[in-house]
Amino acid sequence: MARLNDDAQWIILMGFLVSFGLFFLALIINQSVVVGQSTPEGVIEFPKNDIRDISHVIKEHAEHNGGTDDQVYQDITNISIHRKGAIVNYTIEQLAAHNHSLIHYNNGVTIYNENWTSK
């Protein structure tokens, strides 16, 4: 009997094994990316608009009222806690013709501090 040439079967079998291995590695790499926090999630979680809104209200209050009203301070801190779940503290100091304010924002994920001086 003549011997059969089965080299082609080994080539096909090795091709299947290599393709299955590459598929398995791609699946593992894809799952490791999904588990970690990605950059777009970090951008979405950053409360840029909340910080801008609160900062704008505090700056308007400092420019128009001099920042001396304790009721406005209580309103801003209470609204930020109840609506946004963020702790906001600020101080407004009157220096000569300028108002200097320090704003602290903390929502448990993002901590933001701002120093601002009016002209």
C-alpha positions as CSV (number, residue, x, y, z in Angstrom):
1,M,0.0,0.0,0.0
2,A,1.1,3.4,-0.8
3,R,1.4,5.8,2.1
4,L,-1.1,8.7,2.1
5,N,0.2,12.3,2.3
6,D,-1.6,13.9,5.3
7,D,0.5,17.1,5.5
8,A,-2.5,19.2,4.4
9,Q,-4.6,18.0,7.3
10,W,-1.9,19.2,9.8
11,I,-1.8,22.6,8.1
12,I,-5.5,23.0,8.4
13,L,-5.5,21.8,12.0
14,M,-2.8,24.2,13.0
15,G,-4.6,27.0,11.2
16,F,-7.7,26.3,13.3
17,L,-5.7,26.2,16.5
18,V,-3.9,29.5,15.8
19,S,-7.2,31.2,14.8
20,F,-8.9,29.9,18.0
21,G,-5.9,31.1,20.1
22,L,-6.1,34.6,18.5
23,F,-9.9,34.8,19.1
24,F,-9.4,33.7,22.8
25,L,-6.7,36.4,23.3
26,A,-8.8,39.1,21.7
27,L,-11.7,38.1,24.0
28,I,-9.5,38.3,27.1
29,I,-8.1,41.7,26.1
30,N,-11.6,43.1,25.3
31,Q,-12.9,42.0,28.7
32,S,-10.0,43.6,30.6
33,V,-10.7,46.9,28.9
34,V,-14.4,46.7,29.9
35,V,-13.7,46.0,33.5
36,G,-11.4,49.1,34.0
37,Q,-12.6,52.7,34.0
38,S,-12.1,54.2,30.6
39,T,-11.3,57.8,29.8
40,P,-14.8,58.7,28.5
41,E,-16.4,57.5,31.8
42,G,-14.1,59.8,33.7
43,V,-15.1,62.7,31.4
44,I,-18.8,62.0,31.9
45,E,-18.5,61.8,35.6
46,F,-16.7,65.2,35.9
47,P,-19.4,67.7,36.9
48,K,-18.2,70.6,34.8
49,N,-21.6,72.3,34.4
50,D,-22.4,72.0,38.1
51,I,-19.1,73.6,39.0
52,R,-19.7,76.4,36.5
53,D,-23.2,77.0,37.7
54,I,-22.3,77.2,41.4
55,S,-19.2,79.3,40.6
56,H,-21.3,81.7,38.5
57,V,-23.9,82.2,41.3
58,I,-21.2,82.8,43.9
59,K,-19.4,85.3,41.7
60,E,-22.6,87.2,41.0
61,H,-23.4,87.3,44.7
62,A,-19.9,88.6,45.5
63,E,-20.1,91.3,42.8
64,H,-23.6,92.6,43.6
65,N,-24.0,92.1,47.3
66,G,-20.4,92.0,48.5
67,G,-20.9,88.5,49.8
68,T,-22.1,89.5,53.3
69,D,-25.5,87.8,53.3
70,D,-25.5,84.6,55.4
71,Q,-28.9,83.5,54.1
72,V,-27.6,83.4,50.5
73,Y,-24.6,81.3,51.8
74,Q,-27.0,78.9,53.5
75,D,-29.2,78.7,50.4
76,I,-26.3,77.9,48.1
77,T,-24.8,75.2,50.4
78,N,-28.2,73.6,51.0
79,I,-29.3,73.5,47.4
80,S,-26.0,72.1,46.3
81,I,-26.3,69.3,48.9
82,H,-29.9,68.4,48.2
83,R,-30.0,68.7,44.4
84,K,-26.4,67.8,43.3
85,G,-25.2,65.8,46.3
86,A,-22.1,68.0,46.6
87,I,-20.6,69.9,49.5
88,V,-19.9,73.5,48.5
89,N,-18.1,76.0,50.8
90,Y,-17.0,79.4,49.9
91,T,-15.6,82.5,51.5
92,I,-15.7,86.1,50.1
93,E,-13.2,88.6,51.4
94,Q,-13.4,92.3,50.5
95,L,-10.0,93.7,49.7
96,A,-10.0,97.4,49.0
97,A,-12.0,97.7,45.8
98,H,-11.9,94.0,44.9
99,N,-13.7,90.9,46.2
100,H,-11.6,87.8,46.7
101,S,-13.4,84.5,46.9
102,L,-12.4,80.9,47.6
103,I,-14.7,78.2,46.3
104,H,-14.5,74.5,47.4
105,Y,-16.6,71.9,45.6
106,N,-16.6,68.2,46.6
107,N,-19.1,65.6,45.4
108,G,-17.3,62.5,46.6
109,V,-15.6,61.8,43.3
110,T,-14.4,65.3,42.2
111,I,-12.7,67.8,44.4
112,Y,-12.4,71.3,42.9
113,N,-10.9,74.5,44.5
114,E,-11.0,77.9,42.9
115,N,-9.5,81.3,43.9
116,W,-11.1,84.2,42.2
117,T,-10.6,88.0,42.5
118,S,-13.1,90.5,41.0
119,K,-11.9,93.5,39.1
